[in-house]
Amino acid sequence: MTVDNAQLASLGDPTRRAIFELIAEHPRSVAEITRQVSVSQSAVSQHLKVLRESRLVRSEPKGASNVYHIDPHGLGQMRAWLDRFWSKTLAAYKVAVEQPPEESQ
């Protein structure tokens, strides 16, 4: 499993990460997001474009605006990539805790 560098890079920006976290709480429009962050609506739109291109969010038209949702497919790819590191760490931990304690001399 590989993860696109764009996905990792897109979450490297603190404002973009905050926008992503807001959308993760519940779907939101650009206007709703703009009220929650300290950047302009134009900047929010640019951040959303990066998140959309990296497949972490998707938009659905609703009336005259778009509502942004987490993209489960793109996020699933990133999670699977991260989980393989976690699985290795848990396996190593299991081996370590199952070792008999060394006796002190």
C-alpha positions as CSV (number, residue, x, y, z in Angstrom):
1,M,0.0,0.0,0.0
2,T,1.4,3.4,-0.9
3,V,0.1,6.8,0.1
4,D,0.3,9.7,-2.2
5,N,2.8,12.3,-1.0
6,A,0.1,14.9,-1.7
7,Q,-2.0,13.5,1.1
8,L,0.7,13.8,3.6
9,A,1.8,17.2,2.4
10,S,-1.7,18.5,2.4
11,L,-2.1,17.9,6.1
12,G,1.3,19.5,6.8
13,D,-0.2,23.0,6.8
14,P,-1.7,24.0,10.1
15,T,-4.6,25.9,8.6
16,R,-5.4,23.1,6.2
17,R,-5.3,20.6,9.0
18,A,-7.7,22.7,11.0
19,I,-10.1,22.8,8.1
20,F,-9.8,19.1,7.6
21,E,-10.6,18.5,11.3
22,L,-13.6,20.8,11.1
23,I,-14.9,18.8,8.2
24,A,-14.2,15.6,10.1
25,E,-16.5,16.8,12.9
26,H,-19.3,17.1,10.3
27,P,-19.8,18.2,6.7
28,R,-19.6,22.0,6.2
29,S,-19.9,24.6,3.5
30,V,-17.1,27.1,2.7
31,A,-19.0,29.8,4.5
32,E,-19.2,27.7,7.7
33,I,-15.5,26.8,7.5
34,T,-14.6,30.5,7.0
35,R,-16.4,31.5,10.2
36,Q,-14.3,29.0,12.1
37,V,-10.8,29.8,10.9
38,S,-8.7,33.0,10.7
39,V,-8.3,33.2,6.9
40,S,-10.4,34.6,4.1
41,Q,-13.0,32.7,2.2
42,S,-10.7,32.7,-0.8
43,A,-7.9,31.1,1.2
44,V,-10.3,28.5,2.6
45,S,-11.3,27.7,-1.0
46,Q,-7.7,27.2,-1.9
47,H,-7.1,25.0,1.1
48,L,-10.1,22.9,0.2
49,K,-8.9,22.6,-3.4
50,V,-5.6,21.1,-2.1
51,L,-7.5,18.7,0.2
52,R,-9.9,17.7,-2.6
53,E,-7.0,17.1,-5.1
54,S,-5.3,14.9,-2.5
55,R,-8.5,12.9,-2.1
56,L,-9.0,13.7,1.6
57,V,-12.3,15.6,1.1
58,R,-15.0,15.7,-1.5
59,S,-17.7,18.2,-2.2
60,E,-21.4,17.8,-2.9
61,P,-23.4,20.6,-4.4
62,K,-26.2,21.9,-2.1
63,G,-28.1,24.8,-3.5
64,A,-25.8,27.6,-4.5
65,S,-22.8,26.2,-2.5
66,N,-20.8,23.0,-2.0
67,V,-20.8,21.0,1.2
68,Y,-17.5,19.3,2.0
69,H,-17.2,15.8,3.4
70,I,-14.3,13.6,4.3
71,D,-13.5,11.4,1.3
72,P,-13.6,7.9,2.9
73,H,-11.7,6.3,0.0
74,G,-8.7,8.7,0.1
75,L,-8.7,8.7,3.9
76,G,-8.9,4.9,3.9
77,Q,-5.8,4.7,1.7
78,M,-3.9,6.9,4.1
79,R,-5.1,5.0,7.2
80,A,-4.1,1.6,5.6
81,W,-0.7,3.0,4.9
82,L,-0.3,4.3,8.5
83,D,-1.8,1.1,10.0
84,R,1.0,-1.0,8.6
85,F,3.5,0.9,10.8
86,W,1.2,0.6,13.8
87,S,0.8,-3.2,13.2
88,K,4.6,-3.6,13.2
89,T,4.9,-1.6,16.4
90,L,2.2,-3.7,18.1
91,A,3.8,-6.9,17.0
92,A,7.2,-5.8,18.4
93,Y,5.5,-4.8,21.6
94,K,3.9,-8.2,21.9
95,V,7.2,-9.9,21.5
96,A,8.8,-7.7,24.1
97,V,6.1,-8.2,26.8
98,E,6.0,-11.9,26.2
99,Q,9.7,-12.3,26.9
100,P,10.5,-13.6,30.4
101,P,12.0,-10.9,32.7
102,E,15.7,-10.9,33.0
103,E,16.9,-11.7,36.4
104,S,19.2,-9.1,38.0
105,Q,22.5,-10.3,39.3
